Amino acid sequence: MKQKDQDTLIITAALKRLNEFRLPRAISLKKKVDGGEVLNDVDLNFLRRALDDAREMSPILERNPEYLELRDKAIGLCEQILQRNAENQAG
């Protein structure tokens, strides 16, 4: 299979996971921390996995730069949630 075809399959699966699972949950977590709540370990592990996965996709996305902005926005959302969570923990 050609590299471009492999990339397309991987990107398609990642986009499906992002749209159906990761983004809805991240938005829910953002609402939670914006409301002053603190995330639990399950929530934090979800965000760390999402960040790790986004970073692991970097080689594929470098070959397909039209998706880099989306990756950066997803990473930014996770980082905003983690930052707000830290602020909520600090009081």
N, CA, C and O of each residue as an XYZ file, in Angstrom:
364
protein
N       0.842     -1.175      0.000
C       0.000      0.000      0.000
C       0.890      1.242      0.000
O       1.903      1.283      0.698
N       0.520      2.234     -0.767
C       1.271      3.475     -0.850
C       1.186      4.249      0.459
O       0.205      4.145      1.197
N       2.230      5.026      0.733
C       2.269      5.828      1.952
C       1.062      6.759      2.044
O       0.457      6.885      3.108
N       0.711      7.406      0.944
C      -0.426      8.336      0.944
C      -1.722      7.602      1.304
O      -2.551      8.132      2.043
N      -1.893      6.395      0.785
C      -3.089      5.611      1.108
C      -3.115      5.218      2.581
O      -4.165      5.260      3.221
N      -1.958      4.835      3.114
C      -1.872      4.499      4.538
C      -2.190      5.726      5.392
O      -2.935      5.644      6.369
N      -1.608      6.865      5.004
C      -1.877      8.104      5.736
C      -3.364      8.427      5.734
O      -3.924      8.808      6.762
N      -3.996      8.275      4.588
C      -5.420      8.581      4.470
C      -6.248      7.704      5.399
O      -7.169      8.195      6.052
N      -5.933      6.424      5.467
C      -6.663      5.522      6.364
C      -6.484      5.919      7.826
O      -7.444      5.938      8.596
N      -5.252      6.234      8.196
C      -4.972      6.611      9.584
C      -5.643      7.938      9.931
O      -6.237      8.073     11.001
N      -5.551      8.907      9.042
C      -6.162     10.211      9.291
C      -7.677     10.089      9.375
O      -8.303     10.728     10.220
N      -8.267      9.282      8.515
C      -9.717      9.074      8.542
C     -10.156      8.489      9.882
O     -11.147      8.936     10.459
N      -9.432      7.505     10.373
C      -9.764      6.902     11.670
C      -9.586      7.915     12.801
O     -10.409      7.983     13.714
N      -8.520      8.690     12.740
C      -8.263      9.693     13.778
C      -9.340     10.775     13.776
O      -9.775     11.215     14.841
N      -9.770     11.203     12.605
C     -10.827     12.216     12.522
C     -12.147     11.681     13.060
O     -12.889     12.401     13.729
N     -12.435     10.434     12.771
C     -13.662      9.824     13.294
C     -13.618      9.780     14.822
O     -14.592     10.130     15.489
N     -12.494      9.353     15.364
C     -12.332      9.302     16.828
C     -12.444     10.707     17.422
O     -13.063     10.892     18.470
N     -11.851     11.686     16.760
C     -11.914     13.067     17.237
C     -13.357     13.564     17.259
O     -13.811     14.110     18.265
N     -14.072     13.379     16.165
C     -15.440     13.892     16.045
C     -16.436     13.178     16.933
O     -17.328     13.809     17.501
N     -16.293     11.865     17.059
C     -17.297     11.084     17.774
C     -17.020     10.917     19.262
O     -17.939     10.681     20.046
N     -15.757     11.038     19.650
C     -15.419     10.752     21.040
C     -14.629     11.869     21.709
O     -15.053     12.429     22.720
N     -13.488     12.179     21.136
C     -12.577     13.088     21.835
C     -13.102     14.512     21.950
O     -13.078     15.094     23.035
N     -13.571     15.071     20.861
C     -14.031     16.459     20.909
C     -15.248     16.635     21.818
O     -15.259     17.563     22.626
N     -16.271     15.785     21.721
C     -17.396     15.952     22.660
C     -16.976     15.851     24.126
O     -17.453     16.607     24.973
N     -16.082     14.914     24.412
C     -15.648     14.775     25.813
C     -14.791     15.956     26.232
O     -14.920     16.433     27.359
N     -13.924     16.437     25.361
C     -13.094     17.600     25.693
C     -13.967     18.828     25.948
O     -13.702     19.595     26.873
N     -14.995     19.016     25.143
C     -15.904     20.147     25.353
C     -16.611     20.015     26.699
O     -16.794     21.006     27.407
N     -17.005     18.806     27.046
C     -17.633     18.568     28.343
C     -16.671     18.885     29.484
O     -17.066     19.483     30.486
N     -15.420     18.489     29.334
C     -14.420     18.780     30.371
C     -14.135     20.272     30.462
O     -13.904     20.798     31.552
N     -14.150     20.952     29.328
C     -13.934     22.411     29.335
C     -15.048     23.098     30.110
O     -14.788     24.004     30.901
N     -16.282     22.673     29.888
C     -17.412     23.239     30.638
C     -17.244     22.982     32.135
O     -17.550     23.836     32.967
N     -16.759     21.803     32.452
C     -16.556     21.423     33.851
C     -15.544     22.352     34.519
O     -15.819     22.898     35.587
N     -14.383     22.534     33.904
C     -13.361     23.389     34.528
C     -13.741     24.857     34.452
O     -13.408     25.626     35.354
N     -14.434     25.262     33.389
C     -14.894     26.654     33.309
C     -15.913     26.957     34.396
O     -16.091     28.111     34.785
N     -16.580     25.920     34.885
C     -17.531     26.063     35.987
C     -16.875     25.992     37.359
O     -17.553     26.030     38.385
N     -15.534     25.887     37.367
C     -14.806     25.893     38.633
C     -14.507     24.525     39.207
O     -13.900     24.423     40.273
N     -14.917     23.478     38.527
C     -14.657     22.132     39.032
C     -13.226     21.698     38.736
O     -12.531     22.289     37.909
N     -12.810     20.649     39.437
C     -11.490     20.053     39.255
C     -11.675     18.689     38.600
O     -12.596     17.948     38.942
N     -10.810     18.369     37.676
C     -10.894     17.102     36.967
C     -10.416     15.946     37.835
O      -9.539     16.111     38.683
N     -11.003     14.782     37.613
C     -10.561     13.584     38.330
C      -9.479     12.870     37.513
O      -9.139     13.308     36.414
N      -8.951     11.793     38.041
C      -7.868     11.068     37.376
C      -8.278     10.510     36.019
O      -7.472     10.494     35.089
N      -9.503     10.059     35.896
C      -9.981      9.522     34.618
C      -9.984     10.621     33.564
O      -9.556     10.403     32.430
N     -10.467     11.798     33.939
C     -10.481     12.941     33.019
C      -9.073     13.339     32.612
O      -8.812     13.595     31.437
N      -8.175     13.391     33.568
C      -6.793     13.783     33.292
C      -6.102     12.764     32.390
O      -5.355     13.134     31.485
N      -6.354     11.487     32.640
C      -5.775     10.447     31.777
C      -6.311     10.549     30.354
O      -5.568     10.338     29.396
N      -7.582     10.866     30.210
C      -8.161     11.064     28.881
C      -7.420     12.183     28.147
O      -7.036     12.018     26.989
N      -7.222     13.306     28.809
C      -6.538     14.435     28.179
C      -5.091     14.094     27.833
O      -4.606     14.468     26.765
N      -4.411     13.398     28.709
C      -3.017     13.019     28.428
C      -2.929     12.077     27.234
O      -2.039     12.210     26.394
N      -3.856     11.123     27.163
C      -3.879     10.206     26.005
C      -4.172     10.963     24.719
O      -3.564     10.696     23.682
N      -5.101     11.903     24.788
C      -5.439     12.691     23.601
C      -4.229     13.507     23.143
O      -3.956     13.588     21.946
N      -3.510     14.103     24.075
C      -2.309     14.865     23.726
C      -1.224     13.960     23.163
O      -0.589     14.294     22.162
N      -1.012     12.829     23.795
C      -0.004     11.879     23.298
C      -0.333     11.414     21.883
O       0.543     11.358     21.021
N      -1.596     11.082     21.651
C      -2.009     10.626     20.320
C      -1.813     11.721     19.277
O      -1.354     11.451     18.167
N      -2.158     12.942     19.628
C      -2.000     14.062     18.686
C      -0.529     14.256     18.336
O      -0.186     14.515     17.183
N       0.322     14.133     19.324
C       1.765     14.305     19.078
C       2.331     13.141     18.268
O       3.212     13.333     17.430
N       1.828     11.944     18.518
C       2.283     10.775     17.750
C       1.859     10.846     16.289
O       2.483     10.220     15.433
N       0.820     11.591     15.999
C       0.346     11.763     14.627
C       1.221     12.743     13.838
O       1.069     12.863     12.622
N       2.121     13.432     14.508
C       2.902     14.482     13.857
C       3.613     14.043     12.580
O       3.556     14.779     11.595
N       4.281     12.889     12.535
C       4.940     12.503     11.282
C       3.964     12.375     10.109
O       4.273     12.781      8.989
N       2.798     11.814     10.372
C       1.793     11.680      9.315
C       1.276     13.051      8.901
O       1.087     13.323      7.715
N       1.051     13.903      9.879
C       0.504     15.226      9.578
C       1.524     16.129      8.900
O       1.147     17.030      8.150
N       2.786     15.906      9.147
C       3.812     16.673      8.430
C       3.759     16.356      6.937
O       4.048     17.211      6.099
N       3.389     15.125      6.618
C       3.235     14.736      5.207
C       1.892     15.202      4.647
O       1.694     15.217      3.432
N       0.992     15.572      5.514
C      -0.356     16.002      5.126
C      -0.670     17.303      5.870
O      -1.530     17.314      6.751
N       0.005     18.381      5.533
C      -0.059     19.610      6.332
C      -1.434     20.268      6.408
O      -1.649     21.145      7.244
N      -2.351     19.865      5.561
C      -3.685     20.455      5.632
C      -4.390     20.123      6.950
O      -5.403     20.741      7.280
N      -3.863     19.150      7.706
C      -4.452     18.767      8.987
C      -3.699     19.321     10.195
O      -4.122     19.109     11.332
N      -2.606     20.017      9.970
C      -1.801     20.518     11.084
C      -2.566     21.512     11.950
O      -2.469     21.467     13.177
N      -3.316     22.396     11.333
C      -4.068     23.392     12.108
C      -5.094     22.719     13.018
O      -5.281     23.132     14.162
N      -5.746     21.698     12.515
C      -6.717     20.963     13.326
C      -6.031     20.305     14.516
O      -6.537     20.363     15.637
N      -4.881     19.679     14.276
C      -4.122     19.069     15.372
C      -3.742     20.123     16.407
O      -3.879     19.898     17.610
N      -3.268     21.264     15.937
C      -2.845     22.321     16.853
C      -4.016     22.852     17.682
O      -3.852     23.163     18.862
N      -5.182     22.955     17.073
C      -6.359     23.411     17.816
C      -6.780     22.381     18.857
O      -7.172     22.744     19.966
N      -6.703     21.104     18.509
C      -7.056     20.052     19.465
C      -6.083     20.053     20.643
O      -6.496     19.932     21.796
N      -4.803     20.190     20.351
C      -3.798     20.272     21.417
C      -4.050     21.507     22.271
O      -3.984     21.437     23.498
N      -4.335     22.630     21.633
C      -4.607     23.868     22.364
C      -5.797     23.736     23.292
O      -5.761     24.235     24.417
N      -6.850     23.074     22.844
C      -8.027     22.872     23.684
C      -7.666     22.046     24.917
O      -8.046     22.396     26.034
N      -6.938     20.960     24.718
C      -6.526     20.125     25.858
C      -5.658     20.913     26.826
O      -5.820     20.797     28.041
N      -4.748     21.704     26.304
C      -3.868     22.497     27.163
C      -4.644     23.565     27.928
O      -4.337     23.838     29.089
N      -5.648     24.174     27.290
C      -6.502     25.153     27.983
C      -7.238     24.497     29.140
O      -7.330     25.059     30.232
N      -7.757     23.311     28.893
C      -8.489     22.587     29.936
C      -7.561     22.270     31.102
O      -7.925     22.463     32.262
N      -6.361     21.782     30.791
C      -5.401     21.454     31.853
C      -4.970     22.694     32.629
O      -4.812     22.637     33.849
N      -4.779     23.808     31.939
C      -4.397     25.056     32.602
C      -5.508     25.528     33.544
O      -5.246     25.903     34.687
N      -6.729     25.506     33.058
C      -7.862     25.943     33.889
C      -8.035     25.014     35.074
O      -8.358     25.467     36.172
N      -7.826     23.724     34.870
C      -7.907     22.762     35.967
C      -6.871     23.088     37.039
O      -7.172     23.059     38.232
N      -5.657     23.396     36.610
C      -4.598     23.764     37.559
C      -4.986     25.016     38.341
O      -4.754     25.091     39.548
N      -5.572     25.991     37.665
C      -6.035     27.210     38.345
C      -7.115     26.879     39.356
O      -7.124     27.429     40.458
N      -8.027     25.986     38.994
C      -9.104     25.605     39.924
C      -8.547     24.877     41.134
O      -9.040     25.063     42.247
N      -7.526     24.049     40.934
C      -6.915     23.344     42.055
C      -6.219     24.312     43.006
O      -6.230     24.120     44.222
N      -5.616     25.352     42.441
C      -4.888     26.324     43.252
C      -5.842     27.196     44.076
O      -5.438     27.816     45.060
N      -7.085     27.233     43.671
C      -8.067     27.957     44.431
C      -8.364     29.281     43.885
O      -9.188     30.007     44.440
